[in-house]
Amino acid sequence: EIIGLTICNDVTARSIEGENPLYLSQAKIYSGSTSIGPMITPMWEIEEVNDLGISAHIQRDTEMVWQAQTSLGALHRTFEDLVSYLFRCQVFPDGVILSTGTGIIPPLGISLQDGDVVTISVDKVGVLSNRVVGIPLNIHETTLKSGRNS
């Protein structure tokens, strides 16, 4: 059962994914690469989920470097199909968040930079904005030096 909708920004390391589509899972596992929120809108408050518009943009300083719009109806698979597949071989006794993707992806020439602001908006669900923070190339070594374990 789908109880509600929220916004999920799961950033992909396109350089990894670009080497081989099978590497997609490895391209999405970095600390701080996913944000969710700002709230969950209950499904009973949404009349027609497929009519909900989605927009996304990347702002760099004062320049809008990319923006696009679509709707949930443009997704290639229905929510029901995605949920059916997710639960086919797994059990989630405490629930699960299913990130569907948006169908709108910046062109290959656009890469996120330190300080960029990524904003995703979904009608009747909300707006999620995140500032990009660059990390060291060897975050494990940096974490060990700082004494943090997580």
MIVEXPA-50251 format. One record per atom (N, C-alpha, C, CB): x negated, y, z negated; residue in one letter. Coordinates in steps of 0.1 Angstrom, whole numbers, padded with zeros to 4 digits, always signed. Glycine has a CB too. Layout:
XYZA/...
***
This chain:
-0008-0012+0000E/+0000+0000+0000E/-0009+0012+0000E/+0010+0000-0012E/-0006+0022+0008I/-0013+0035+0009I/-0005+0044-0001I/-0014+0040+0023I/-0012+0049-0011I/-0005+0058-0020I/-0007+0073-0018I/-0010+0055-0034I/-0018+0076-0010G/-0020+0090-0008G/-0031+0092+0002G/-0023+0097-0021G/-0033+0105+0006L/-0043+0109+0015L/-0052+0119+0008L/-0037+0115+0028L/-0065+0119+0011T/-0074+0129+0007T/-0084+0131+0019T/-0082+0125-0006T/-0094+0139+0017I/-0104+0142+0027I/-0117+0136+0023I/-0105+0157+0030I/-0124+0129+0032C/-0137+0123+0030C/-0146+0128+0041C/-0136+0107+0029C/-0158+0133+0036N/-0168+0137+0045N/-0180+0127+0043N/-0173+0152+0043N/-0181+0117+0052D/-0192+0108+0051D/-0202+0110+0062D/-0186+0093+0051D/-0212+0117+0058V/-0222+0122+0067V/-0230+0110+0073V/-0232+0132+0061V/-0233+0110+0086T/-0240+0099+0092T/-0254+0104+0096T/-0232+0094+0104T/-0264+0096+0094A/-0278+0099+0099A/-0278+0094+0113A/-0289+0092+0090A/-0275+0104+0122R/-0273+0100+0136R/-0286+0094+0143R/-0269+0112+0144R/-0298+0098+0137S/-0310+0092+0143S/-0311+0077+0140S/-0322+0099+0137S/-0305+0073+0129I/-0305+0058+0126I/-0294+0051+0135I/-0302+0056+0111I/-0282+0057+0134E/-0271+0051+0142E/-0274+0051+0157E/-0258+0059+0139E/-0281+0061+0162G/-0284+0062+0176G/-0293+0050+0181G/-0290+0075+0179G/-0301+0045+0172E/-0310+0034+0176E/-0302+0021+0180E/-0320+0031+0165E/-0291+0019+0173N/-0283+0007+0175N/-0270+0009+0168N/-0290-0006+0170N/-0258+0008+0174P/-0245+0009+0168P/-0244+0000+0155P/-0234+0007+0177P/-0251-0011+0155L/-0250-0020+0144L/-0256-0014+0131L/-0256-0033+0147L/-0264-0004+0133Y/-0270+0003+0121Y/-0261+0013+0114Y/-0283+0010+0126Y/-0249+0014+0118L/-0240+0024+0113L/-0239+0024+0098L/-0226+0022+0118L/-0238+0012+0092S/-0238+0011+0077S/-0250+0017+0070S/-0235-0003+0073S/-0262+0014+0076Q/-0274+0020+0071Q/-0275+0035+0072Q/-0286+0013+0077Q/-0267+0040+0082A/-0268+0055+0084A/-0259+0063+0075A/-0264+0057+0099A/-0252+0056+0066K/-0242+0063+0057K/-0244+0060+0042K/-0228+0058+0061K/-0256+0056+0038I/-0258+0052+0024I/-0267+0061+0016I/-0265+0038+0025I/-0269+0073+0020Y/-0278+0082+0012Y/-0271+0089+0001Y/-0284+0092+0022Y/-0278+0091-0010S/-0273+0099-0021S/-0268+0112-0017S/-0283+0101-0033S/-0256+0116-0021G/-0250+0129-0017G/-0245+0130-0003G/-0260+0139-0019G/-0244+0119+0004S/-0240+0120+0018S/-0225+0118+0020S/-0247+0109+0026S/-0217+0116+0009T/-0203+0115+0010T/-0196+0124-0001T/-0199+0101+0008T/-0186+0131+0003S/-0178+0139-0006S/-0164+0136-0004S/-0181+0154-0005S/-0156+0136-0014I/-0141+0133-0013I/-0133+0143-0021I/-0139+0118-0019I/-0122+0147-0016G/-0114+0157-0023G/-0107+0167-0014G/-0122+0163-0034G/-0102+0177-0019P/-0103+0181-0033P/-0092+0175-0042P/-0102+0196-0034P/-0082+0168-0036M/-0071+0162-0043M/-0066+0150-0035M/-0060+0172-0046M/-0057+0143-0041I/-0049+0133-0033I/-0035+0137-0032I/-0050+0119-0041I/-0030+0138-0019T/-0017+0141-0016T/-0009+0128-0015T/-0015+0150-0003T/+0001+0126-0024P/+0009+0114-0023P/+0016+0112-0010P/+0020+0114-0035P/+0017+0100-0005M/+0023+0097+0008M/+0038+0101+0008M/+0022+0082+0011M/+0045+0101-0003W/+0059+0105-0003W/+0061+0119+0000W/+0065+0100-0016W/+0050+0127-0001E/+0051+0142+0002E/+0048+0145+0017E/+0041+0149-0007E/+0045+0134+0024I/+0041+0136+0039I/+0052+0130+0047I/+0027+0131+0042I/+0059+0138+0055E/+0070+0133+0064E/+0064+0124+0075E/+0078+0144+0069E/+0056+0129+0083E/+0050+0122+0094E/+0035+0123+0095E/+0056+0126+0108E/+0028+0112+0090V/+0014+0113+0089V/+0007+0115+0102V/+0009+0100+0083V/+0012+0110+0113N/+0005+0112+0126N/+0006+0126+0131N/+0012+0103+0136N/+0014+0134+0126D/+0015+0148+0130D/+0005+0157+0123D/+0029+0154+0128D/-0002+0152+0113L/-0011+0161+0105L/-0023+0165+0113L/-0015+0153+0092L/-0026+0177+0114G/-0037+0182+0121G/-0050+0182+0113G/-0035+0197+0126G/-0061+0179+0120I/-0074+0179+0113I/-0083+0189+0121I/-0080+0164+0114I/-0090+0197+0113S/-0100+0206+0119S/-0113+0205+0112S/-0095+0220+0120S/-0124+0207+0119A/-0137+0206+0112A/-0146+0217+0119A/-0143+0192+0114A/-0154+0223+0110H/-0164+0232+0116H/-0177+0232+0108H/-0158+0246+0117H/-0187+0236+0114I/-0201+0238+0108I/-0204+0253+0109I/-0212+0229+0114I/-0207+0259+0098Q/-0211+0273+0098Q/-0226+0274+0094Q/-0202+0282+0089Q/-0234+0281+0101R/-0248+0283+0098R/-0250+0298+0096R/-0257+0277+0109R/-0253+0302+0084D/-0253+0316+0080D/-0240+0323+0085D/-0266+0323+0087D/-0241+0332+0094T/-0228+0339+0099T/-0223+0333+0112T/-0231+0353+0100T/-0230+0323+0117E/-0226+0317+0130E/-0218+0304+0129E/-0239+0315+0139E/-0207+0303+0136M/-0200+0291+0137M/-0207+0283+0148M/-0184+0293+0140M/-0214+0272+0144V/-0222+0264+0154V/-0214+0253+0161V/-0234+0259+0148V/-0202+0249+0155W/-0194+0239+0161W/-0180+0239+0154W/-0201+0225+0159W/-0170+0236+0162Q/-0157+0234+0156Q/-0148+0226+0165Q/-0150+0248+0153Q/-0139+0219+0160A/-0130+0210+0168A/-0117+0207+0160A/-0137+0197+0172A/-0107+0203+0167Q/-0094+0200+0161Q/-0089+0187+0168Q/-0084+0211+0163Q/-0081+0180+0160T/-0073+0168+0165T/-0062+0166+0155T/-0083+0156+0166T/-0056+0154+0156S/-0045+0150+0147S/-0047+0136+0143S/-0031+0152+0153S/-0041+0132+0131L/-0042+0118+0127L/-0036+0109+0137L/-0035+0116+0113L/-0026+0114+0145G/-0020+0105+0156G/-0030+0102+0167G/-0009+0113+0162G/-0041+0109+0168A/-0051+0105+0178A/-0061+0094+0174A/-0059+0118+0181A/-0060+0090+0162L/-0069+0079+0157L/-0066+0066+0166L/-0066+0075+0142L/-0076+0059+0169H/-0075+0047+0178H/-0067+0036+0171H/-0088+0042+0182H/-0067+0035+0158R/-0060+0024+0151R/-0050+0030+0141R/-0070+0015+0144R/-0039+0024+0138T/-0030+0029+0128T/-0035+0026+0114T/-0016+0022+0130T/-0030+0034+0104F/-0033+0031+0091F/-0030+0017+0087F/-0026+0041+0081F/-0019+0012+0091E/-0015-0002+0088E/-0026-0012+0093E/-0001-0005+0094E/-0030-0010+0105D/-0040-0019+0111D/-0053-0019+0103D/-0043-0016+0126D/-0058-0006+0099L/-0070-0005+0092L/-0069-0011+0078L/-0073+0010+0090L/-0058-0009+0071V/-0056-0015+0058V/-0055-0031+0059V/-0043-0010+0051V/-0049-0036+0069S/-0048-0050+0071S/-0062-0056+0073S/-0039-0053+0083S/-0070-0050+0081Y/-0083-0055+0084Y/-0092-0054+0071Y/-0090-0047+0095Y/-0091-0043+0064L/-0099-0041+0051L/-0096-0052+0041L/-0096-0027+0045L/-0083-0055+0040F/-0079-0065+0029F/-0080-0079+0035F/-0066-0062+0024F/-0084-0081+0047R/-0084-0095+0053R/-0093-0104+0045R/-0089-0094+0067R/-0104-0100+0041C/-0114-0109+0034C/-0119-0103+0021C/-0126-0112+0043C/-0112-0093+0016Q/-0117-0086+0003Q/-0105-0084-0006Q/-0123-0073+0006Q/-0108-0084-0019V/-0098-0080-0029V/-0103-0068-0036V/-0096-0092-0039V/-0094-0058-0038F/-0097-0046-0045F/-0087-0044-0056F/-0097-0034-0035F/-0089-0050-0068P/-0079-0050-0079P/-0077-0036-0084P/-0084-0059-0090P/-0087-0027-0083D/-0086-0013-0088D/-0083-0003-0077D/-0098-0010-0095D/-0080-0008-0065G/-0078+0001-0054G/-0091+0004-0046G/-0072+0014-0058G/-0089+0011-0035V/-0101+0013-0026V/-0098+0026-0018V/-0103+0001-0017V/-0108+0033-0014I/-0107+0045-0006I/-0111+0040+0008I/-0116+0057-0011I/-0103+0042+0018L/-0105+0038+0032L/-0108+0051+0040L/-0093+0030+0038L/-0120+0053+0045S/-0123+0065+0053S/-0121+0061+0067S/-0138+0069+0050S/-0112+0068+0074T/-0108+0065+0088T/-0117+0071+0098T/-0094+0069+0090T/-0124+0082+0095G/-0130+0090+0105G/-0120+0099+0111G/-0136+0081+0116G/-0125+0109+0119T/-0116+0119+0124T/-0114+0118+0139T/-0121+0133+0120T/-0123+0112+0146G/-0123+0112+0160G/-0129+0125+0166G/-0109+0111+0165G/-0134+0134+0158I/-0140+0146+0163I/-0155+0146+0157I/-0133+0159+0158I/-0164+0146+0166I/-0178+0144+0163I/-0186+0155+0170I/-0184+0130+0166I/-0195+0162+0162P/-0203+0172+0169P/-0212+0166+0180P/-0212+0179+0159P/-0215+0173+0191P/-0223+0168+0201P/-0237+0165+0196P/-0224+0178+0213P/-0244+0156+0203L/-0258+0152+0199L/-0267+0163+0196L/-0264+0143+0209L/-0266+0175+0203G/-0275+0186+0201G/-0273+0193+0188G/-0273+0195+0213G/-0263+0190+0181I/-0261+0197+0168I/-0265+0188+0156I/-0246+0202+0167I/-0274+0192+0148S/-0278+0185+0136S/-0276+0194+0124S/-0293+0180+0137S/-0272+0188+0113L/-0270+0196+0101L/-0284+0201+0096L/-0263+0188+0090L/-0283+0214+0091Q/-0296+0220+0085Q/-0293+0224+0071Q/-0300+0231+0094Q/-0303+0225+0063D/-0302+0230+0049D/-0295+0243+0049D/-0316+0231+0043D/-0285+0244+0041G/-0277+0256+0040G/-0264+0257+0049G/-0286+0268+0044G/-0263+0248+0058D/-0251+0248+0066D/-0239+0245+0057D/-0252+0237+0078D/-0227+0250+0061V/-0215+0247+0054V/-0206+0239+0063V/-0208+0260+0048V/-0202+0227+0059V/-0193+0218+0067V/-0179+0219+0060V/-0198+0203+0067V/-0169+0222+0068T/-0156+0223+0063T/-0147+0214+0071T/-0151+0238+0063T/-0139+0206+0064I/-0129+0198+0070I/-0115+0201+0064I/-0132+0182+0068I/-0105+0203+0073S/-0092+0207+0068S/-0082+0197+0074S/-0089+0221+0072S/-0073+0192+0065V/-0062+0184+0070V/-0049+0190+0065V/-0064+0169+0064V/-0040+0192+0074D/-0027+0198+0071D/-0020+0191+0059D/-0017+0198+0083D/-0015+0198+0050K/-0007+0193+0038K/-0016+0185+0029K/+0004+0184+0043K/-0029+0183+0032V/-0038+0176+0023V/-0048+0185+0016V/-0046+0165+0031V/-0054+0194+0024G/-0063+0204+0017G/-0075+0207+0026G/-0068+0199+0004G/-0085+0213+0020V/-0097+0218+0026V/-0109+0213+0018V/-0098+0233+0028V/-0119+0206+0024L/-0131+0202+0017L/-0142+0209+0024L/-0132+0186+0018L/-0150+0217+0016S/-0162+0224+0021S/-0174+0219+0013S/-0160+0239+0021S/-0185+0217+0020N/-0197+0213+0014N/-0209+0220+0020N/-0199+0198+0015N/-0218+0225+0012R/-0231+0231+0016R/-0241+0219+0018R/-0236+0242+0007R/-0248+0219+0029V/-0258+0209+0031V/-0270+0213+0023V/-0261+0208+0047V/-0276+0203+0016V/-0288+0205+0008V/-0298+0195+0014V/-0285+0202-0007V/-0309+0200+0019G/-0320+0191+0024G/-0326+0183+0012G/-0330+0200+0031G/-0330+0171+0016I/-0337+0163+0006I/-0351+0159+0011I/-0329+0150+0002I/-0360+0156+0002P/-0373+0151+0007P/-0372+0139+0015P/-0383+0149-0005P/-0381+0137+0024L/-0381+0125+0032L/-0383+0112+0024L/-0392+0125+0043L/-0390+0113+0013N/-0392+0101+0005N/-0385+0104-0009N/-0407+0098+0003N/-0372+0104-0009I/-0365+0107-0021I/-0368+0098-0033I/-0350+0107-0018I/-0371+0085-0030H/-0374+0076-0041H/-0387+0080-0048H/-0376+0061-0035H/-0397+0084-0041E/-0409+0089-0047E/-0407+0101-0055E/-0420+0091-0037E/-0399+0111-0050T/-0396+0123-0057T/-0388+0120-0070T/-0388+0132-0048T/-0378+0111-0069T/-0370+0107-0081T/-0379+0101-0091T/-0359+0097-0077T/-0389+0093-0088L/-0398+0087-0098L/-0406+0097-0104L/-0406+0076-0091L/-0411+0107-0097K/-0420+0117-0102K/-0412+0126-0112K/-0426+0126-0091K/-0399+0128-0109S/-0391+0137-0118S/-0386+0130-0130S/-0379+0143-0110S/-0387+0117-0130G/-0382+0109-0142G/-0368+0105-0141G/-0385+0116-0154G/-0361+0108-0130R/-0347+0105-0129R/-0345+0091-0123R/-0339+0115-0121R/-0336+0083-0127N/-0334+0070-0122N/-0321+0069-0113N/-0333+0060-0133N/-0313+0079-0113S/-0301+0078-0104S/-0299+0091-0097S/-0289+0075-0113S/
***
